[in-house]
């Protein structure tokens, strides 16, 4: 299993990578949405994307919309992992196509639970 971790914070990418590795994932990283799209279009072995909302170049919300509008990527489970905690933000992300929403800070257990909900782990 391979997860794409998309966050402009190198520290957050490292935290997610450590937790995902403990759950059996290999990871690939991107610092913003445009870089994530390039990585997704260059590989076929990513099984889930974990996406931050607020990033330079292309936001996580725009990335989710791009993924959902691309027939080759639309199947990909997307977990928003962000500090955006307003109910309107959660609703907007889910209506844009995110499968689930995880607010920072989070625990490894809550990450695993969300990944199980979207079928990325069993």
HELIX and SHEET records of a PDB file:
HELIX    1   1 UNK A   10  UNK A   22  1                                  13    
HELIX    2   2 UNK A   33  UNK A   41  1                                   9    
HELIX    3   3 UNK A   60  UNK A   69  1                                  10    
HELIX    4   4 UNK A   87  UNK A   96  1                                  10    
HELIX    5   5 UNK A  108  UNK A  117  1                                  10    
SHEET    1   A 5 UNK A  26  UNK A  30  0                                        
SHEET    2   A 5 UNK A   2  UNK A   6  1                                        
SHEET    3   A 5 UNK A  48  UNK A  51  1                                        
SHEET    4   A 5 UNK A  77  UNK A  82  1                                        
SHEET    5   A 5 UNK A 100  UNK A 103  1                                        
END                                                                             
